[in-house]
Amino acid sequence: MEANNNTKGILFIMIGMAFFSIQDSLIKYIFEEIALFELYLGRTIVQATVLISIFLITKKKFTLKTHYPLLTLLRVICFFLWF
């Protein structure tokens, strides 16, 4: 059973990386006509809509609490400074 979960996890990672690559390519293509901040705002709105829809459909409970607040803050700062 655990081997099946590992295979499933690897598959999900590969699909996620493919989506990141596709998203990056689309942003570079669209960036010539639209401002970068508008792209990120649109991406954030779409992602939030999809995530909220998934949580409402599956009726799963989710919390916005982290066990590592300092690492989370560092990640947010690094992400902000990278772009």
A tleap script that builds the chain and sets N, CA, C and O, in Angstrom:
source leaprc.protein.ff14SB
mol = sequence {
  NMET GLU ALA ASN ASN ASN THR LYS GLY ILE
  LEU PHE ILE MET ILE GLY MET ALA PHE PHE
  SER ILE GLN ASP SER LEU ILE LYS TYR ILE
  PHE GLU GLU ILE ALA LEU PHE GLU LEU TYR
  LEU GLY ARG THR ILE VAL GLN ALA THR VAL
  LEU ILE SER ILE PHE LEU ILE THR LYS LYS
  LYS PHE THR LEU LYS THR HIE TYR PRO LEU
  LEU THR LEU LEU ARG VAL ILE CYS PHE PHE
  LEU TRP CPHE
}
set mol.1.N position { 0.830 -1.200 0.000 }
set mol.1.CA position { 0.000 0.000 0.000 }
set mol.1.C position { 0.871 1.261 0.000 }
set mol.1.O position { 0.531 2.246 -0.655 }
set mol.2.N position { 1.988 1.237 0.727 }
set mol.2.CA position { 2.831 2.415 0.797 }
set mol.2.C position { 3.499 2.712 -0.543 }
set mol.2.O position { 3.686 3.878 -0.891 }
set mol.3.N position { 3.858 1.683 -1.293 }
set mol.3.CA position { 4.454 1.901 -2.616 }
set mol.3.C position { 3.467 2.613 -3.526 }
set mol.3.O position { 3.865 3.457 -4.330 }
set mol.4.N position { 2.190 2.286 -3.410 }
set mol.4.CA position { 1.153 2.943 -4.210 }
set mol.4.C position { 1.069 4.418 -3.856 }
set mol.4.O position { 0.920 5.260 -4.742 }
set mol.5.N position { 1.162 4.740 -2.573 }
set mol.5.CA position { 1.126 6.143 -2.148 }
set mol.5.C position { 2.349 6.892 -2.640 }
set mol.5.O position { 2.251 8.059 -3.019 }
set mol.6.N position { 3.511 6.229 -2.638 }
set mol.6.CA position { 4.719 6.874 -3.151 }
set mol.6.C position { 4.576 7.170 -4.634 }
set mol.6.O position { 4.947 8.252 -5.089 }
set mol.7.N position { 4.048 6.231 -5.385 }
set mol.7.CA position { 3.838 6.428 -6.812 }
set mol.7.C position { 2.866 7.566 -7.062 }
set mol.7.O position { 3.079 8.398 -7.944 }
set mol.8.N position { 1.809 7.594 -6.286 }
set mol.8.CA position { 0.820 8.661 -6.418 }
set mol.8.C position { 1.439 10.014 -6.080 }
set mol.8.O position { 1.174 11.005 -6.761 }
set mol.9.N position { 2.261 10.061 -5.035 }
set mol.9.CA position { 2.924 11.305 -4.656 }
set mol.9.C position { 3.874 11.798 -5.736 }
set mol.9.O position { 3.910 12.991 -6.037 }
set mol.10.N position { 4.641 10.886 -6.317 }
set mol.10.CA position { 5.563 11.248 -7.392 }
set mol.10.C position { 4.782 11.781 -8.590 }
set mol.10.O position { 5.184 12.765 -9.210 }
set mol.11.N position { 3.686 11.141 -8.910 }
set mol.11.CA position { 2.850 11.583 -10.031 }
set mol.11.C position { 2.299 12.989 -9.780 }
set mol.11.O position { 2.305 13.828 -10.681 }
set mol.12.N position { 1.827 13.247 -8.568 }
set mol.12.CA position { 1.297 14.578 -8.245 }
set mol.12.C position { 2.395 15.645 -8.309 }
set mol.12.O position { 2.149 16.764 -8.758 }
set mol.13.N position { 3.595 15.301 -7.863 }
set mol.13.CA position { 4.709 16.254 -7.941 }
set mol.13.C position { 5.027 16.573 -9.390 }
set mol.13.O position { 5.245 17.734 -9.736 }
set mol.14.N position { 5.058 15.551 -10.245 }
set mol.14.CA position { 5.357 15.766 -11.662 }
set mol.14.C position { 4.281 16.618 -12.334 }
set mol.14.O position { 4.598 17.491 -13.142 }
set mol.15.N position { 3.017 16.370 -12.008 }
set mol.15.CA position { 1.925 17.163 -12.572 }
set mol.15.C position { 2.026 18.612 -12.091 }
set mol.15.O position { 1.842 19.541 -12.877 }
set mol.16.N position { 2.317 18.804 -10.807 }
set mol.16.CA position { 2.472 20.154 -10.267 }
set mol.16.C position { 3.606 20.906 -10.930 }
set mol.16.O position { 3.462 22.083 -11.258 }
set mol.17.N position { 4.725 20.246 -11.131 }
set mol.17.CA position { 5.860 20.899 -11.800 }
set mol.17.C position { 5.521 21.236 -13.248 }
set mol.17.O position { 5.954 22.267 -13.765 }
set mol.18.N position { 4.753 20.374 -13.902 }
set mol.18.CA position { 4.332 20.671 -15.277 }
set mol.18.C position { 3.447 21.914 -15.298 }
set mol.18.O position { 3.578 22.756 -16.187 }
set mol.19.N position { 2.544 22.031 -14.321 }
set mol.19.CA position { 1.687 23.214 -14.260 }
set mol.19.C position { 2.500 24.479 -14.006 }
set mol.19.O position { 2.206 25.525 -14.584 }
set mol.20.N position { 3.521 24.398 -13.148 }
set mol.20.CA position { 4.369 25.561 -12.913 }
set mol.20.C position { 5.094 25.968 -14.193 }
set mol.20.O position { 5.207 27.156 -14.494 }
set mol.21.N position { 5.578 24.995 -14.936 }
set mol.21.CA position { 6.287 25.307 -16.189 }
set mol.21.C position { 5.347 25.944 -17.209 }
set mol.21.O position { 5.706 26.918 -17.871 }
set mol.22.N position { 4.154 25.394 -17.329 }
set mol.22.CA position { 3.169 25.944 -18.263 }
set mol.22.C position { 2.770 27.355 -17.844 }
set mol.22.O position { 2.672 28.253 -18.680 }
set mol.23.N position { 2.543 27.546 -16.554 }
set mol.23.CA position { 2.170 28.867 -16.041 }
set mol.23.C position { 3.290 29.868 -16.300 }
set mol.23.O position { 3.020 30.997 -16.707 }
set mol.24.N position { 4.525 29.481 -16.073 }
set mol.24.CA position { 5.655 30.376 -16.309 }
set mol.24.C position { 5.748 30.763 -17.776 }
set mol.24.O position { 5.994 31.925 -18.099 }
set mol.25.N position { 5.553 29.801 -18.662 }
set mol.25.CA position { 5.598 30.084 -20.101 }
set mol.25.C position { 4.480 31.035 -20.515 }
set mol.25.O position { 4.703 31.958 -21.298 }
set mol.26.N position { 3.286 30.811 -19.994 }
set mol.26.CA position { 2.162 31.686 -20.326 }
set mol.26.C position { 2.385 33.103 -19.813 }
set mol.26.O position { 2.061 34.074 -20.498 }
set mol.27.N position { 2.938 33.221 -18.608 }
set mol.27.CA position { 3.191 34.552 -18.059 }
set mol.27.C position { 4.226 35.285 -18.908 }
set mol.27.O position { 4.075 36.480 -19.165 }
set mol.28.N position { 5.263 34.596 -19.342 }
set mol.28.CA position { 6.277 35.244 -20.180 }
set mol.28.C position { 5.695 35.654 -21.533 }
set mol.28.O position { 6.095 36.668 -22.105 }
set mol.29.N position { 4.755 34.866 -22.036 }
set mol.29.CA position { 4.133 35.193 -23.317 }
set mol.29.C position { 3.177 36.379 -23.172 }
set mol.29.O position { 3.171 37.276 -24.015 }
set mol.30.N position { 2.372 36.387 -22.111 }
set mol.30.CA position { 1.360 37.428 -21.914 }
set mol.30.C position { 1.983 38.724 -21.391 }
set mol.30.O position { 1.410 39.798 -21.575 }
set mol.31.N position { 3.149 38.639 -20.740 }
set mol.31.CA position { 3.771 39.793 -20.089 }
set mol.31.C position { 4.051 40.930 -21.064 }
set mol.31.O position { 4.154 42.084 -20.647 }
set mol.32.N position { 4.176 40.630 -22.338 }
set mol.32.CA position { 4.457 41.685 -23.312 }
set mol.32.C position { 3.303 42.668 -23.454 }
set mol.32.O position { 3.512 43.809 -23.865 }
set mol.33.N position { 2.085 42.240 -23.120 }
set mol.33.CA position { 0.902 43.084 -23.316 }
set mol.33.C position { 0.268 43.557 -22.012 }
set mol.33.O position { -0.463 44.547 -22.013 }
set mol.34.N position { 0.529 42.879 -20.914 }
set mol.34.CA position { -0.135 43.180 -19.646 }
set mol.34.C position { 0.930 43.407 -18.576 }
set mol.34.O position { 1.994 42.788 -18.616 }
set mol.35.N position { 0.650 44.288 -17.624 }
set mol.35.CA position { 1.582 44.561 -16.534 }
set mol.35.C position { 1.726 43.331 -15.641 }
set mol.35.O position { 0.784 42.557 -15.470 }
set mol.36.N position { 2.914 43.167 -15.082 }
set mol.36.CA position { 3.225 41.997 -14.272 }
set mol.36.C position { 2.321 41.901 -13.043 }
set mol.36.O position { 1.877 40.808 -12.691 }
set mol.37.N position { 2.048 43.015 -12.395 }
set mol.37.CA position { 1.203 42.985 -11.202 }
set mol.37.C position { -0.227 42.570 -11.535 }
set mol.37.O position { -0.880 41.916 -10.722 }
set mol.38.N position { -0.721 42.936 -12.711 }
set mol.38.CA position { -2.050 42.493 -13.132 }
set mol.38.C position { -2.070 40.984 -13.344 }
set mol.38.O position { -3.054 40.322 -13.017 }
set mol.39.N position { -0.993 40.446 -13.888 }
set mol.39.CA position { -0.898 38.998 -14.066 }
set mol.39.C position { -0.924 38.271 -12.730 }
set mol.39.O position { -1.649 37.291 -12.558 }
set mol.40.N position { -0.120 38.766 -11.779 }
set mol.40.CA position { -0.087 38.119 -10.468 }
set mol.40.C position { -1.408 38.260 -9.728 }
set mol.40.O position { -1.820 37.338 -9.024 }
set mol.41.N position { -2.071 39.382 -9.873 }
set mol.41.CA position { -3.381 39.550 -9.253 }
set mol.41.C position { -4.381 38.574 -9.851 }
set mol.41.O position { -5.139 37.934 -9.122 }
set mol.42.N position { -4.389 38.456 -11.169 }
set mol.42.CA position { -5.288 37.508 -11.824 }
set mol.42.C position { -4.993 36.080 -11.420 }
set mol.42.O position { -5.911 35.298 -11.172 }
set mol.43.N position { -3.706 35.731 -11.350 }
set mol.43.CA position { -3.326 34.374 -10.949 }
set mol.43.C position { -3.781 34.084 -9.523 }
set mol.43.O position { -4.275 32.994 -9.233 }
set mol.44.N position { -3.614 35.062 -8.633 }
set mol.44.CA position { -4.013 34.880 -7.245 }
set mol.44.C position { -5.519 34.711 -7.118 }
set mol.44.O position { -5.986 33.874 -6.346 }
set mol.45.N position { -6.274 35.491 -7.861 }
set mol.45.CA position { -7.737 35.385 -7.813 }
set mol.45.C position { -8.195 34.020 -8.323 }
set mol.45.O position { -9.071 33.394 -7.728 }
set mol.46.N position { -7.603 33.563 -9.420 }
set mol.46.CA position { -7.974 32.250 -9.971 }
set mol.46.C position { -7.610 31.144 -8.987 }
set mol.46.O position { -8.419 30.247 -8.747 }
set mol.47.N position { -6.420 31.190 -8.418 }
set mol.47.CA position { -5.999 30.161 -7.473 }
set mol.47.C position { -6.886 30.148 -6.233 }
set mol.47.O position { -7.271 29.077 -5.763 }
set mol.48.N position { -7.208 31.301 -5.705 }
set mol.48.CA position { -8.067 31.365 -4.528 }
set mol.48.C position { -9.451 30.818 -4.843 }
set mol.48.O position { -10.036 30.106 -4.027 }
set mol.49.N position { -9.980 31.142 -6.020 }
set mol.49.CA position { -11.297 30.640 -6.412 }
set mol.49.C position { -11.293 29.117 -6.528 }
set mol.49.O position { -12.217 28.451 -6.061 }
set mol.50.N position { -10.261 28.578 -7.145 }
set mol.50.CA position { -10.175 27.118 -7.295 }
set mol.50.C position { -10.047 26.444 -5.938 }
set mol.50.O position { -10.740 25.464 -5.667 }
set mol.51.N position { -9.164 26.960 -5.079 }
set mol.51.CA position { -8.980 26.349 -3.763 }
set mol.51.C position { -10.241 26.420 -2.909 }
set mol.51.O position { -10.622 25.434 -2.279 }
set mol.52.N position { -10.875 27.555 -2.885 }
set mol.52.CA position { -12.109 27.688 -2.099 }
set mol.52.C position { -13.190 26.767 -2.644 }
set mol.52.O position { -13.928 26.157 -1.870 }
set mol.53.N position { -13.295 26.657 -3.959 }
set mol.53.CA position { -14.274 25.758 -4.560 }
set mol.53.C position { -14.009 24.305 -4.165 }
set mol.53.O position { -14.937 23.568 -3.833 }
set mol.54.N position { -12.741 23.901 -4.203 }
set mol.54.CA position { -12.399 22.525 -3.820 }
set mol.54.C position { -12.760 22.265 -2.367 }
set mol.54.O position { -13.325 21.221 -2.044 }
set mol.55.N position { -12.438 23.204 -1.492 }
set mol.55.CA position { -12.758 23.015 -0.075 }
set mol.55.C position { -14.267 23.005 0.168 }
set mol.55.O position { -14.743 22.260 1.024 }
set mol.56.N position { -15.018 23.809 -0.561 }
set mol.56.CA position { -16.471 23.809 -0.385 }
set mol.56.C position { -17.098 22.533 -0.934 }
set mol.56.O position { -18.031 21.999 -0.335 }
set mol.57.N position { -16.603 22.041 -2.059 }
set mol.57.CA position { -17.160 20.820 -2.653 }
set mol.57.C position { -16.845 19.603 -1.802 }
set mol.57.O position { -17.722 18.769 -1.573 }
set mol.58.N position { -15.597 19.482 -1.322 }
set mol.58.CA position { -15.209 18.316 -0.530 }
set mol.58.C position { -15.585 18.455 0.938 }
set mol.58.O position { -15.503 17.490 1.698 }
set mol.59.N position { -15.993 19.643 1.335 }
set mol.59.CA position { -16.377 19.940 2.715 }
set mol.59.C position { -15.267 19.605 3.713 }
set mol.59.O position { -15.534 19.161 4.830 }
set mol.60.N position { -14.013 19.827 3.292 }
set mol.60.CA position { -12.880 19.602 4.181 }
set mol.60.C position { -12.599 20.863 4.986 }
set mol.60.O position { -12.754 21.985 4.504 }
set mol.61.N position { -12.182 20.643 6.222 }
set mol.61.CA position { -11.838 21.753 7.088 }
set mol.61.C position { -10.386 22.138 6.836 }
set mol.61.O position { -9.531 21.266 6.683 }
set mol.62.N position { -10.107 23.417 6.791 }
set mol.62.CA position { -8.735 23.867 6.610 }
set mol.62.C position { -8.458 25.021 7.555 }
set mol.62.O position { -9.329 25.840 7.848 }
set mol.63.N position { -7.228 25.060 8.018 }
set mol.63.CA position { -6.807 26.129 8.909 }
set mol.63.C position { -5.592 26.817 8.315 }
set mol.63.O position { -4.817 26.214 7.573 }
set mol.64.N position { -5.444 28.055 8.644 }
set mol.64.CA position { -4.306 28.835 8.171 }
set mol.64.C position { -3.301 29.003 9.304 }
set mol.64.O position { -2.843 30.111 9.584 }
set mol.65.N position { -2.963 27.890 9.952 }
set mol.65.CA position { -2.022 27.906 11.063 }
set mol.65.C position { -0.787 27.102 10.670 }
set mol.65.O position { -0.898 26.058 10.027 }
set mol.66.N position { 0.361 27.579 11.051 }
set mol.66.CA position { 1.601 26.886 10.741 }
set mol.66.C position { 2.305 26.477 12.033 }
set mol.66.O position { 2.178 27.141 13.062 }
set mol.67.N position { 3.037 25.388 11.960 }
set mol.67.CA position { 3.829 24.954 13.109 }
set mol.67.C position { 5.188 25.647 13.125 }
set mol.67.O position { 5.900 25.594 14.127 }
set mol.68.N position { 5.548 26.294 12.024 }
set mol.68.CA position { 6.838 26.964 11.891 }
set mol.68.C position { 6.628 28.410 11.432 }
set mol.68.O position { 6.865 28.715 10.263 }
set mol.69.N position { 6.193 29.301 12.316 }
set mol.69.CA position { 5.885 30.674 11.894 }
set mol.69.C position { 7.100 31.445 11.379 }
set mol.69.O position { 6.965 32.242 10.451 }
set mol.70.N position { 8.276 31.230 11.955 }
set mol.70.CA position { 9.453 31.962 11.499 }
set mol.70.C position { 9.871 31.516 10.098 }
set mol.70.O position { 10.244 32.349 9.272 }
set mol.71.N position { 9.812 30.224 9.825 }
set mol.71.CA position { 10.141 29.735 8.492 }
set mol.71.C position { 9.120 30.221 7.464 }
set mol.71.O position { 9.477 30.545 6.331 }
set mol.72.N position { 7.860 30.268 7.861 }
set mol.72.CA position { 6.827 30.763 6.961 }
set mol.72.C position { 7.057 32.238 6.654 }
set mol.72.O position { 6.931 32.657 5.504 }
set mol.73.N position { 7.388 33.019 7.658 }
set mol.73.CA position { 7.678 34.440 7.445 }
set mol.73.C position { 8.898 34.619 6.544 }
set mol.73.O position { 8.899 35.484 5.668 }
set mol.74.N position { 9.924 33.817 6.751 }
set mol.74.CA position { 11.116 33.882 5.904 }
set mol.74.C position { 10.772 33.540 4.459 }
set mol.74.O position { 11.271 34.179 3.532 }
set mol.75.N position { 9.930 32.544 4.268 }
set mol.75.CA position { 9.524 32.166 2.916 }
set mol.75.C position { 8.751 33.295 2.250 }
set mol.75.O position { 8.976 33.577 1.073 }
set mol.76.N position { 7.860 33.938 2.962 }
set mol.76.CA position { 7.085 35.046 2.400 }
set mol.76.C position { 8.002 36.207 2.031 }
set mol.76.O position { 7.852 36.808 0.968 }
set mol.77.N position { 8.946 36.519 2.905 }
set mol.77.CA position { 9.877 37.616 2.619 }
set mol.77.C position { 10.732 37.297 1.399 }
set mol.77.O position { 10.921 38.150 0.532 }
set mol.78.N position { 11.249 36.071 1.328 }
set mol.78.CA position { 12.066 35.679 0.172 }
set mol.78.C position { 11.245 35.712 -1.115 }
set mol.78.O position { 11.740 36.154 -2.152 }
set mol.79.N position { 10.010 35.253 -1.057 }
set mol.79.CA position { 9.156 35.278 -2.243 }
set mol.79.C position { 8.884 36.718 -2.674 }
set mol.79.O position { 8.901 37.027 -3.866 }
set mol.80.N position { 8.636 37.595 -1.704 }
set mol.80.CA position { 8.365 38.994 -2.021 }
set mol.80.C position { 9.582 39.667 -2.648 }
set mol.80.O position { 9.446 40.423 -3.610 }
set mol.81.N position { 10.754 39.401 -2.119 }
set mol.81.CA position { 11.955 40.037 -2.633 }
set mol.81.C position { 12.396 39.447 -3.966 }
set mol.81.O position { 13.063 40.123 -4.749 }
set mol.82.N position { 12.036 38.210 -4.230 }
set mol.82.CA position { 12.429 37.559 -5.487 }
set mol.82.C position { 11.739 38.230 -6.673 }
set mol.82.O position { 12.338 38.363 -7.740 }
set mol.83.N position { 10.507 38.647 -6.501 }
set mol.83.CA position { 9.768 39.237 -7.598 }
set mol.83.C position { 9.829 40.727 -7.462 }
set mol.83.O position { 9.267 41.446 -8.288 }
savepdb mol mol.pdb
quit
